[in-house]
Amino acid sequence: MNNYTVERTNANVITIRFRNYRPGFEQWFLLSSDRHHDSVHCDRAAEKKHLDEALKKEAIILDAGDLFDAMQGKFDPRRSMDDLRPEYRREDYYDFVVKDLADFYQPYAKNWALFGLGNHETAVLRNANTHLADRLVYELNNRGCTNSFLGGFGGWVRFMFDNDGNGPRTSLTMKYHHSGFANNAPVSKGLIGVNRQAVFLRDADIVLNGHNHENYYMAQVQEGLTHEGAVTRSYVHFIRTPGYKQSWGEASYGFDVEKLSPKPIGAAWLCIRHYCESKKIIPSVSVMMDVI
């Protein structure tokens, strides 16, 4: 039985409540984005490896969008038959992709709390009037996967920790945003966008970005002052996940070859543990990038 519950606080916020936050507590999370699962260039073996590991770790899966590639629709100017998997060459392309992804992700959906949106999902919604991510979550929920929630292009996840009413409560907040205001910046890799986010994201302990298929983790230190006049120091953990699509070197032309550079494949692992300092209960956060 899970030691947590997942609920929607509002359209842009989900809350994950943990019931047994006490010494020895440890919870893993698989943070991802840009899976592009239906793309012919998706490394499904690497994706499955991480998802299987998430089941073994009992990790909660949080995804920040572009789970779909979905560029081969009738009205998409980017469509190319060369980039369409053979099984998707059918009139009900979008319908079949949703069902196919639901079949693939169903074994992992009991651990999957957040399905965020990326520019690929919003492009299909805009151009073809169908909400692929919403349909996927609806399909999974109909199959009994009731811990899965649809997110937005950006939003919040609240981690709430209590001790079954026998101790102090504490919390962490995570801001996710698909792009993080970063494009394919060959030098900065999107870190300038991170610095912009650090200016206005006052309440975030963790920030998850994706979109440009880069990978990095950077902890920014913030200084504060308590009401009693004590100086405090805290961290904001910035994470960018690369995803599983890699078409560099597999074609002689196309968007990735013409516009991009080689990208890593993978995701990030987040671990939250119980930590006690001077009678104050503080969740301890550690991050590990996992590229293949």
C-alpha positions in Angstrom: 0.0 0.0 0.0 1.3 3.5 -0.9 2.3 5.7 2.0 1.0 8.7 0.1 -2.1 10.1 -1.6 -2.3 12.3 -4.7 -5.0 15.0 -5.1 -5.7 18.0 -7.3 -5.6 21.2 -5.3 -6.7 23.3 -8.3 -6.2 23.2 -12.1 -2.5 24.1 -11.8 -1.5 22.4 -8.5 -1.4 18.8 -7.4 -0.7 17.8 -3.8 1.1 14.6 -2.7 0.7 13.9 1.0 3.0 11.5 2.8 1.7 9.9 6.0 4.9 8.5 7.7 7.5 11.3 7.7 9.8 10.2 10.5 13.4 9.0 10.9 14.2 6.5 8.1 11.7 8.1 5.6 13.0 8.0 2.0 11.0 8.7 -1.2 12.3 8.5 -4.7 10.9 10.4 -7.7 11.6 9.9 -11.4 11.6 13.4 -13.0 11.2 13.5 -16.8 10.1 15.4 -19.9 10.3 15.1 -23.7 9.7 11.4 -23.9 8.3 11.8 -27.5 7.2 8.2 -27.1 5.4 7.8 -30.4 8.4 9.1 -32.4 10.4 6.8 -34.5 13.5 8.4 -32.8 12.4 7.6 -29.2 14.8 5.4 -27.4 12.1 3.2 -25.9 14.6 0.8 -24.4 16.2 3.6 -22.3 12.7 4.8 -21.4 11.5 1.4 -20.2 14.8 0.9 -18.2 14.1 4.0 -16.2 10.4 3.2 -15.7 11.1 -0.4 -14.6 13.7 1.1 -12.1 11.0 3.5 -10.9 8.8 0.5 -10.0 11.6 -1.2 -8.1 12.4 2.0 -6.2 8.6 2.7 -5.6 9.4 6.0 -7.2 6.7 8.6 -8.0 6.8 9.7 -11.6 6.5 13.4 -12.5 6.6 14.3 -16.2 6.9 17.9 -17.5 5.4 17.5 -21.0 6.1 16.4 -24.6 5.3 12.8 -23.7 3.7 12.8 -27.2 5.6 13.6 -30.4 2.4 13.6 -32.5 3.9 15.6 -35.4 2.5 13.4 -38.2 -1.1 14.6 -38.2 -2.9 15.7 -41.3 -2.6 19.4 -40.5 0.9 19.5 -39.1 3.4 21.2 -41.4 6.2 19.3 -39.8 4.8 15.9 -40.8 7.1 13.4 -42.6 6.3 9.8 -43.5 10.0 9.0 -42.8 9.4 9.9 -39.2 6.2 7.9 -38.7 6.4 4.5 -37.1 4.8 1.8 -39.4 2.1 0.9 -36.9 0.8 4.5 -36.8 0.3 4.8 -40.6 -3.5 4.7 -40.3 -6.5 7.1 -40.7 -7.2 7.1 -36.9 -3.6 8.2 -36.2 -4.3 10.3 -33.0 -6.8 7.8 -31.6 -4.4 4.9 -32.1 -1.4 6.8 -30.6 -3.4 7.5 -27.4 -4.4 3.8 -27.0 -0.9 2.6 -27.8 0.6 4.9 -25.2 -2.0 3.9 -22.6 -1.1 0.2 -23.2 2.6 1.0 -22.7 2.3 3.2 -19.6 -0.5 1.3 -17.8 2.0 -0.9 -15.8 3.6 2.3 -14.5 0.5 4.5 -14.0 0.1 3.5 -10.4 3.3 5.4 -9.7 2.7 8.2 -12.2 1.2 11.3 -10.5 1.8 14.1 -13.1 1.3 14.2 -16.8 2.4 17.8 -17.8 2.0 19.4 -21.2 4.6 20.4 -23.7 4.6 22.3 -26.9 3.8 19.1 -28.9 0.6 18.5 -27.0 -0.5 22.1 -27.2 0.3 22.3 -30.9 -2.1 19.4 -31.6 -4.7 20.9 -29.4 -4.4 24.2 -31.3 -4.3 22.7 -34.8 -6.4 19.6 -34.6 -8.7 20.3 -31.7 -7.9 17.2 -29.7 -6.2 17.1 -26.2 -3.9 14.1 -26.4 -2.6 14.2 -22.8 -6.1 14.7 -21.4 -7.3 11.7 -23.4 -4.4 9.6 -22.2 -5.0 10.4 -18.5 -8.7 9.7 -19.0 -7.9 6.3 -20.5 -5.6 5.4 -17.7 -8.1 6.5 -15.1 -10.7 4.3 -16.8 -8.4 1.4 -16.4 -8.2 2.0 -12.6 -5.0 4.2 -12.5 -6.6 6.9 -10.3 -3.3 8.4 -9.0 -2.6 10.0 -12.4 -3.4 13.6 -12.9 -3.2 16.0 -15.9 -1.0 19.0 -15.4 -0.4 22.1 -17.4 2.4 23.6 -19.5 3.6 24.9 -16.1 2.3 24.3 -12.6 3.1 23.3 -9.0 3.5 20.1 -7.0 3.2 20.3 -3.2 4.9 17.6 -1.1 3.2 17.6 2.3 4.8 15.5 5.1 3.2 14.6 8.4 3.8 12.0 11.1 0.3 10.5 11.4 -0.6 13.3 13.7 2.3 12.4 16.1 4.8 15.0 15.1 5.5 18.3 13.3 4.5 18.7 9.7 6.7 20.1 6.9 6.5 20.6 3.2 8.4 21.2 -0.1 7.2 22.8 -3.3 8.2 22.0 -6.9 7.5 24.3 -9.8 7.5 22.6 -13.2 7.5 24.4 -16.5 8.0 22.6 -19.8 10.3 25.1 -21.5 11.7 27.0 -18.5 12.1 29.9 -21.0 14.9 28.2 -22.8 15.4 27.3 -26.4 18.3 25.6 -28.1 21.0 27.8 -26.7 24.3 26.1 -27.8 26.4 27.8 -25.1 24.3 28.4 -22.1 22.1 25.3 -22.5 19.2 27.2 -21.0 20.9 28.3 -17.8 20.0 31.9 -18.5 16.4 30.9 -18.2 17.2 29.3 -14.9 18.6 32.6 -13.6 15.4 34.4 -14.7 13.3 31.8 -12.9 15.3 32.3 -9.8 14.2 36.0 -9.7 10.5 35.4 -9.6 9.9 31.9 -8.2 10.0 32.8 -4.6 8.3 29.8 -3.1 9.9 27.0 -5.1 12.3 24.5 -3.5 12.6 22.5 -6.7 12.2 23.6 -10.3 11.8 21.1 -13.1 12.3 22.2 -16.8 12.6 20.3 -20.1 12.0 21.2 -23.7 15.5 21.9 -25.1 16.7 18.2 -24.5 19.6 19.4 -22.4 20.4 17.9 -18.9 21.8 19.6 -15.8 21.2 20.1 -12.1 22.1 23.3 -10.3 21.5 24.3 -6.7 21.1 28.0 -6.1 21.5 29.3 -2.6 19.1 31.8 -1.1 19.8 33.8 2.0 17.0 34.9 4.3 16.2 36.4 7.7 13.8 35.0 10.3 11.4 37.1 12.4 13.9 36.6 15.3 16.7 38.1 13.3 18.6 34.9 12.5 20.2 34.6 9.1 19.1 31.5 7.1 20.3 29.7 4.0 18.2 27.5 1.8 18.5 25.9 -1.7 16.5 26.0 -4.8 17.2 22.8 -6.9 17.0 23.5 -10.6 16.7 20.4 -12.8 16.5 20.1 -16.6 15.7 16.7 -18.1 16.7 15.7 -21.7 14.1 13.1 -22.6 14.4 10.1 -24.9 14.3 11.4 -28.4 17.6 11.3 -30.3 17.5 11.7 -34.1 20.9 13.2 -34.5 23.0 11.0 -36.7 20.1 8.9 -37.8 19.1 11.0 -40.8 20.8 13.1 -43.4 18.4 16.0 -43.1 15.4 17.1 -41.0 14.8 19.5 -38.1 17.2 18.0 -35.6 20.0 17.7 -38.0 19.5 21.2 -39.4 18.7 23.1 -36.2 20.1 21.2 -33.2 23.2 19.5 -31.9 23.6 16.0 -30.3 21.5 15.7 -27.2 21.7 13.3 -24.2 19.1 10.7 -23.4 17.7 10.3 -19.9 15.9 11.6 -16.9 16.6 12.6 -13.3 16.2 10.9 -9.9 15.1 13.0 -6.9 15.2 11.6 -3.4 13.7 13.2 -0.4 14.7 12.0 3.1 14.0 12.8 6.7 16.5 15.2 8.2 16.4 16.8 11.7 18.5 19.8 12.6 18.2 21.6 16.0 14.7 20.2 16.6 13.6 21.5 13.1 12.4 18.8 10.8 13.8 19.6 7.3 13.3 17.4 4.2 16.7 16.6 2.7 16.8 16.7 -1.1 19.3 15.0 -3.4 19.3 14.9 -7.2 21.0 12.6 -9.6 21.0 13.0 -13.4 20.7 9.6 -15.2 21.8 9.8 -18.9 22.3 6.8 -21.1 
